[in-house]
Amino acid sequence: MSENKIKTTTLSETVETAVKSHMNQVSIENIKDLYDLVICEVEEPLFRSVMEETRGNQSKAAYALGVSRGTLRKKLKIYNLI
């Protein structure tokens, strides 16, 4: 009897794979501001997902993210999520 094993991937592994893939597609000499790119690419879906999970409750979302409501609102405006 064989057991089905599901390999789980950590968020860290997923990000590392994505960054390596991006660097393979673009010459390292042409990569600029990689840190800012990764933060922007990750932050927007993070905020969107948490807002969906909390059904738009900004207090719960801010708590879950570990940021103030003011910071949350600022980021939501930046990403046109409110």
Secondary structure, DSSP 4 states (H G I P E B T S, - for coil): -PPP-PPP--HHHHHHHHHHHHHHHS-GGG---HHHHHHHHHHHHHHHHHHHHTTT-HHHHHHHHTS-HHHHHHHHHHTT--
